[in-house]
Amino acid sequence: MANKDELEISIDKEGNVTIKVVGGDGSTCVELTKELEEALGLVDKRTLTENFYEPQQGVEGEIEQQG
């Protein structure tokens, strides 16, 4: 059975968007969020976990965009 990647998206009271990727391999999280980032605008901060650098492992990462 194939792994499913999940995007957890939250928007705070100031309109800042946080996207968290759960699942995926390597740089998959960046690829998964690319279109959303382009639609939402400038990426203020990107946080990558150690899983990002481990091939064939699950990836978790977060980005924040100022609203």
VOBA-1610 file (N, C-alpha, C; in pm, whole numbers, padded with zeros to 5 digits, always signed):
BEGIN
Met+00084-00118+00000Met+00000+00000+00000Met+00089+00124+00000Ala+00058+00221-00086Ala+00138+00342-00098Ala+00114+00434+00022Asn+00222+00505+00058Asn+00209+00604+00166Asn+00128+00722+00118Lys+00049+00778+00208Lys-00026+00898+00177Lys+00043+01016+00244Asp+00062+01122+00169Asp+00117+01244+00224Asp+00001+01330+00271Glu+00020+01400+00382Glu-00084+01486+00436Glu-00032+01628+00447Leu-00119+01724+00421Leu-00089+01864+00444Leu-00181+01913+00554Glu-00122+01966+00660Glu-00199+02026+00768Glu-00185+02176+00751Ile-00295+02245+00723Ile-00293+02387+00695Ile-00369+02460+00805Ser-00303+02561+00863Ser-00370+02642+00965Ser-00349+02790+00934Ile-00448+02871+00971Ile-00443+03015+00951Ile-00471+03081+01085Asp-00378+03165+01131Asp-00400+03230+01261Asp-00484+03356+01246Lys-00509+03423+01356Lys-00596+03541+01357Lys-00542+03656+01273Glu-00410+03663+01256Glu-00349+03768+01176Glu-00343+03732+01027Gly-00391+03613+00993Gly-00390+03569+00853Gly-00265+03497+00811Asn-00175+03466+00905Asn-00055+03391+00874Asn-00090+03245+00850Val-00036+03189+00744Val-00065+03051+00704Val+00054+02963+00740Thr+00025+02849+00802Thr+00127+02747+00830Thr+00084+02619+00760Ile+00178+02562+00683Ile+00152+02435+00615Ile+00251+02334+00670Lys+00201+02224+00723Lys+00286+02117+00774Lys+00265+01995+00686Val+00375+01937+00641Val+00371+01817+00558Val+00404+01696+00645Val+00318+01596+00639Val+00341+01471+00712Val+00343+01360+00607Gly+00454+01288+00599Gly+00471+01183+00500Gly+00563+01229+00388Gly+00585+01148+00290Gly+00671+01184+00177Gly+00815+01143+00201Asp+00897+01161+00100Asp+01038+01126+00108Asp+01123+01243+00063Gly+01237+01263+00126Gly+01332+01366+00084Gly+01268+01501+00064Ser+01285+01556-00053Ser+01235+01691-00081Ser+01088+01691-00126Thr+01019+01582-00110Thr+00878+01573-00150Thr+00795+01682-00085Cys+00826+01719+00040Cys+00745+01819+00109Cys+00749+01953+00037Val+00864+01989-00018Val+00876+02115-00091Val+00794+02108-00219Glu+00799+01996-00286Glu+00721+01977-00409Glu+00571+01980-00381Leu+00530+01919-00270Leu+00388+01914-00234Leu+00329+02051-00205Thr+00409+02140-00149Thr+00359+02271-00109Thr+00384+02380-00212Lys+00456+02349-00318Lys+00496+02450-00416Lys+00377+02531-00471Glu+00275+02465-00518Glu+00161+02535-00577Glu+00087+02620-00473Leu+00073+02568-00352Leu+00008+02646-00246Leu+00090+02770-00213Glu+00221+02753-00203Glu+00308+02867-00174Glu+00296+02973-00282Glu+00295+02932-00407Glu+00282+03028-00518Glu+00149+03101-00512Ala+00042+03030-00477Ala-00090+03092-00470Ala-00101+03188-00352Leu-00037+03154-00240Leu-00048+03235-00119Leu+00049+03353-00116Gly+00159+03343-00187Gly+00256+03453-00189Gly+00388+03415-00124Leu+00455+03516-00074Leu+00591+03505-00021Leu+00598+03409+00099Val+00699+03322+00098Val+00725+03234+00212Val+00813+03311+00309Asp+00764+03331+00430Asp+00838+03406+00532Asp+00943+03319+00599Lys+00910+03194+00626Lys+01001+03105+00698Lys+00972+02961+00658Arg+01078+02882+00641Arg+01062+02739+00611Arg+01145+02662+00714Thr+01082+02567+00779Thr+01150+02483+00877Thr+01146+02339+00828Leu+01263+02281+00810Leu+01271+02142+00766Leu+01320+02056+00882Thr+01260+01940+00899Thr+01304+01849+01004Thr+01417+01761+00950Glu+01478+01687+01037Glu+01587+01598+00997Glu+01541+01494+00896Asn+01413+01462+00896Asn+01361+01363+00801Asn+01372+01411+00657Phe+01374+01542+00637Phe+01389+01597+00503Phe+01519+01548+00439Tyr+01623+01533+00519Tyr+01755+01497+00469Tyr+01778+01346+00463Glu+01683+01267+00507Glu+01696+01122+00506Glu+01613+01065+00391Pro+01679+01017+00286Pro+01604+00959+00173Pro+01523+00837+00218Gln+01408+00822+00155Gln+01318+00709+00180Gln+01261+00707+00320Gln+01259+00820+00388Gln+01198+00831+00520Gln+01082+00928+00511Gly+00993+00923+00607Gly+00883+01019+00614Gly+00937+01160+00634Val+00867+01257+00582Val+00912+01395+00589Val+00809+01478+00664Glu+00856+01559+00756Glu+00770+01655+00822Glu+00840+01789+00812Gly+00767+01889+00775Gly+00823+02023+00767Gly+00712+02124+00779Glu+00750+02246+00810Glu+00652+02353+00824Glu+00700+02475+00751Ile+00606+02549+00695Ile+00637+02681+00641Ile+00535+02777+00697Glu+00576+02902+00710Glu+00485+03004+00757Glu+00485+03117+00657Gln+00369+03172+00631Gln+00355+03285+00541Gln+00284+03395+00616Gln+00339+03515+00611Gln+00279+03629+00678Gln+00160+03679+00597Gly+00049+03709+00662Gly-00073+03752+00595Gly-00086+03900+00582
//
